[in-house]
Amino acid sequence: MAAASSSSRLVPFLSPPPPTPPAKPPSGAFLPLRRTTAAAAAAARFRCAAASGQTGFFTRLGRLIKEKAKSDVEKLFSGFSKTRENLAVVDELLLYWNLADTDRVLDELEEDALKRCVLELLTNKGSKTELQLGFRKPAVIMVVGVNGGGKTTSLGKLAHRLKKEGVKVLLAAGDTFRAAASEQLEIWAERTGSEIVVAEGEKAKAPSVLSQAVKRGKEQGYDVVLCDTSGRLHTNYSLMEELVSCKKAVAKVIPGAPNEILLVLDGTTGLNMLQQAREFNDVVGVTGFILTKLDGSARGGCVVSVVDELGIPVKFVGVGEGVDDLQPFDAEAFVNAIFP
């Protein structure tokens, strides 16, 4: 083994000497290896030339695949879901090639495969990220969600965004349950230079307010009517039924309205957002999501499960407190944020 130990020569692939000679396998047979401590230690003692070079990781791996078993690896990836369970096959194959840093290779392969899978899901199942406002005026957008999710704030930021694009916007203060909701929306109306319709009495109901706003929008030539609604827990049956009444009230004024029903999802709620989305969608038929509170530690990755199950797109994301911090959803940028 002088050739292997000489510093002037490099043997690309060496197999660790086994303690006892195993039975010789049939020609062309593949020997699956199990990840044991001994195997890992043996693999660490023998480094392939591709792994020890100075070129980039994927260049080295590409050369490795080309020289050893490119067709085999392509077969492994063909039709496979990119999960850790399936990538274990690649793990064994890399050990078979005596690649010392197998764990790092596998982790990079897995993350890259998972990123591609998530991006494909978001672009295919949630492709209609633009607002679908139709041709009749006014277009009606209802914004719904649970308490504290950033619903009214998101509506105000959306009004600002539309005003910047030259859209004539009318706000409807349909949150008649929370005392400060109308005042909060009036502040947003002032900030964005929008008109607003509020409840005329303390006992006014949300469907009545939205109906009046849509009528005014129709009569006075507004482009878009943005309808705020009361925040409610998705488990509260009576409040969820009120949303149905709001939707019907709007449709009586303009058949086919609302054009959009946007559900605000708090990016910090985790998997609970999936149950929220299910319930709201069952009741009123959600057409898109606004994902909020992504300016902190939350990444909102659970929304991927929501899009996967319901096939409803994310249309906007809230990334801060400023009026310009409601941004159109960019699937690629979102995936890169989940996997920094």
PyMOL commands that set and color helices and strands:
alter all, ss='L'
color gray80, all
select helices_A, chain A and resi 2-5+37-45+49-52+57-68+70-77+84-96+102-125+151-164+181-192+206-219+237-253+272-284+303-310+331-338
alter helices_A, ss='H'
color red, helices_A
select strands_A, chain A and resi 139-145+169-172+195-197+224-228+260-266+288-292+314-318+326-328
alter strands_A, ss='S'
color yellow, strands_A
deselect
rebuild
show_as cartoon
